[in-house]
Amino acid sequence: MTETIQKIIEVIRSNSSFLITTHEGPDGDAIGSSLALASFLRKLGKDVTVHYQDAVPDLYVFLPGADSVLPHIPDRHFDVSFVLDVGEKKRAGKEFCCFLRVTTTVNLDHHLSCENFADYNLIDTQAAATGILVYRIATAYGYTFDLDTALCIYTAVITDTGSFHYSNANREAFTVAGEMIESGINAWYVAEKLYENQPAKRLKLLSLCLPTLDFFKEGKAASVTVTSDMYAASGADAELTDGFVNYPRSIRGVEVALFFRQLEEKKFKVGFRSKGNVNVATFSAALGGGGHHNAAGCTVEGTLDEVKAQVYAIVERAL
């Protein structure tokens, strides 16, 4: 691990232009880690471009550098591309996967199932967030964390640990968060932006979602669902469903929570969450997806009833 970090540091030192990207539908860790890396590299005087396949959700536009993220990759050459938190390369999006004008590729990730698709692969499933890996690289470089970089890393850590609720909230996660606070960030400012700043239409959507609560396997598993009709009725969109899966997971006796989110007429995104005793990454993998022990996801085609039946069967067998 240390050897790989030193090689990545040498890549940073010996190159000048960098392209950074992350997975589709970027979450707090994806955005926080990639913007932290961008901030770090820019402070070193590097030429940095950040590209996401999907736009930065409104929840994270407060992060430094969020306004500079590009929807398309410029038609030019880059010395190095950093791919963060994707699990598998295809999740970085078709445009990036087809982009060939890069000399060296670096993969930073902490997913349980992650492809070693890059020239340099820094993968640690014990890291609480990909933002932790950015922290390790910057620290090994001798970087003194400024407010912008610290804010992005702190956000990556706090979101991917569920505000330190999840089992991945290990000692390193608390240590890194503490160091970022010592760098000058205001923890309440971040908490307010993330948890006290939701639009009314999100609650309207939630009010339509919660009545779909469904228990199975003697109450050990539960699910909620959001359909296209609910989006239309509430005026909300998919990015406002972040965290909905935590409602069934919070129920006493529930070990596995599921969230079905409609993508098309016969296609659903399925999110899995565990309280820690069940590895939901195995469910996701069985359906062609990926993720972590406590959080995973996949896409399943069919009507809602068909998708539920298929997913429920896999979960019931495991439980």
N, C-alpha and C positions, 0 to 999 in steps of 0.2 A: 504493500500500500504506500509506504513512504517512498519507495523507489519510483513508483508510478507518478506520485506527486512531484518529485524532483524532475522527472522527464517532462511533465506538463509545464513546470516552471521554466524549463529551458526552452520549450516551444514558445512560451509567452515572451521570453526575453529576446529570442532570435527572430521574431516575426513582427510585422507592423499592422496588418489588416486582419480583422476578425469579424466573422459572421456568427451570430448567436441565435439559436432557436429552441423551441420546446414543443410539448405535445399539443394536439388539437384540444379545443375547449380548455384552455389553461386555467389552473387553479392557483391558490395562494403560493404554494411552493414553486410551481413552474414559473410563475411571474416573478416572485420574490428572488429566487435563485438566479434567474437569467438577468434580471435588472441589476442585481448585486454584482454579478460578474461583469456586466457592461460598465457599471460605475467604477469598479476596481480597475479595469483595463483602460478606461478613459483617463483615470487619474494618473496612469503610467504613461500617458501620451499616445496611446494606441488609437488607430482608426477603427471604430466599432459600429457595426450595423446589427440591429436586433429585428428579427422577422418572426411573426406568429402567423400561422394559417388562419386562426380565428382572432377576432378583436379582443382587446383587454376588457374584461367585464367591468362595469361601472364601479363595482365594489373596490377595485384595485387601482383606479385612476389616480389616487392620491400618491402613489409611489413614484419616487424620482425616476425619470426616464420613461415612464409609461406613455407619455405623449410623443415619444420618438420611435415607437415600435412601428415597423412598416408591414403593410399587408402583402407586399410583393418584394421579392429579392431583386435588387438592382442588377442590371446586366453588366457585371464586371467580375474581375477575379478577386478572390480572397486568399490570403495565406493560410488561414486556419478557420475551421468552423467548430464551434462548441455546440453540442446537442445535449440538452439537459432534461432529465426526468421523464424520458419518453417510454422506457420499458422495451420497446421495439421500434426500430427506425421508422417504420411506416407511419407511426403515430405523429411524426414530425410534419406530416402533410405531403401531398403529392408534389407540390412545387419544390420543396427542399429536397425530397428524395430524387427528383429528376435533375437537380442542379449539380453540375459537374465541375464548375470553375472554382474548385477549392483544392489546395495542395495537401493539407493535413486535417484530419478530423479527430476531435476529442469527445468522448462520451462520458458524461457524469450522471450517475444514477444510484438509486437505492432500492429499486424494485426487486422482489424475490426472483422473478423470472425476467432477466434482462439480456438482450443480445449483445455480444461483443462485436459490434459492427464497425468500430472505429479503429484508427491507427493507435490511439491510446484510450484505454477503457478504465476509468476510475469508478468502480462499483462496490458499494458497501451496504449490504442489507441491514446492518446494525445502525446505520446513520438514520437519525430521526427524520431528516429531510435532505433533499438535494442541496438546499441552502447550506447545510453543514459542510458539504464537500467543497463548496465555494469558500466557506470560512477557512477550512483547512489549507486550501491552496494559497489564499491570500496571506494567512498567518505564516506559512512556511516561506513565502516570498519576502516576509519582513514588513508587510504592509501595515500601516497605522490606520485603523478604521475611522473614516470620516462619517458624518451624519447620514449622508445619502446611502452609502453602502450598508451601514449598520441598520438603517430602517428597513431596507429590503431583506436582509438576512433575518432580522427579527420577525418580520412578517412571514417569511417562508417557514420558520420554525414554529411559530405560534399557530399557524393555520394547519400545518401537517401533523401536529400533535393534538389538534382539537383543543387548543388553549391548555395544553398539558394534561388533558383528560385521558388520552390514549396510552396504551401500553408501550408505545415507542418513545414516550417522554422519559428518556433515560438521563443519566447524570450529565452527559455531554450536552444534551439539549438545553438543560437548565443553565449549564455553565456558559454556553455560547450566548443564550438570551441575556444572561447577566452581564456579560462583556459588552454586548450591544447597548444595553442600558447605560453602562458606564461610559460608553462613547458619546452619550448625550441624547439618545432618543427618549421620548416621553411615552411610557407604556400605556397610559390612559388615552393619549392621542390615537394610538394604533387601535386600541380596543374600541374606542368610540367610532372610528372609521369602519371597523369590521363588523361590530355588533350592535351599534346604536344608531344606525344610519340607513335603515331599510326603507324603500319606497312603499307606499300604501298598497300598491297593486301586488306586491309580494304576499302580503297578508291576505288579500282577496284570493290569490291563487292557493295559498295554504288552506284557507277555509273550504275550498272545493276539494283539496287533496285529502284532508284528514278523514272525511266520511268514507273514504275507500279503504280504511284500515281493515286488514284481513289477517286473521291468525290461522296458523296450521301447525302440524306436528305437536299437538297438545299444548299449544301456547309457547313453544320454544322458538318459533319463528313467526315473523309478522312482516307485512308489506303495506306500502302505500303506493298510489299511482297518480300520475298526471297525464292527461290526454290533450290532444290538440284542441278539443272543445273547451277545455278549462283555460287554456291560453287565451282563446278568443273571448271567453266570458270575462276574464279578469284583466285583459290588456297586458299581461305579463309575458315573459319569454323564458327560455330554458335556463339562462344564467341566473335567474332569480329562484331556481329550485335548489340551489346549493344549501345543504344542511337539512333538507326535508327528511332524508333517510334517518336522521338522528332521532326523530320523534318515535318511530316504532322501536328503535334500539333502546330508548330510555325506559321502556315498559318493564316492570318487574317480571322476571321469568323468561323474557325473550333473550335468546343467545345469538340469534342471527336476524338481522333486519334487511329488507330488500326494498328497493325503490325502482318502480317501472316508469320510465319516461318515454312518451311516444315521440318518435322521430318522423315517421311516415305512416301511411295508412296501415301497413303491415310490417312495421319495424319499430323495435323498442330498445332503448338503452336500459340496461339493468345494473343497478348499483348494489353492492353487498357490503354490509358492515357487521362486525363481530364484537362482542364484549371481551374477547380474548381467548376463550376456550376453544373456539373453532377457527380453523384457517380457511377463510373465505376465498383466498386466492385459488384454492383447488376447485371451487365451484366455477369461478370465472374461467379458469384454464380449460375446464371440461367443455365450456361453451365458446372457446376461441378467444377469450379475453386475457387479462392479466391483472396484476396489482400486488397488494401486500397481504400479510396475515390477517389484519383487521379491516382492510378496505380494498375492495377490488371492483372491477366492472367489465361488462362485455356488451355486445350488441346481438340481439336475437330477432329473427324474422318470423312473422306470423301475426295472427290476430292476437288481441290481448289475452283471450282465453287460452289460445294455443301456447303462447309464450309463457304464461303463468303455469300451465300444466307441465311444460317441459322443465322449467326452472324449479318449480316446487318439487318435482320428482327427484331431481339431483340433490337438493337440499335435504329432503326427507330421508333419502338413503344414507347420507352422511351423518345425519343426526340420530 
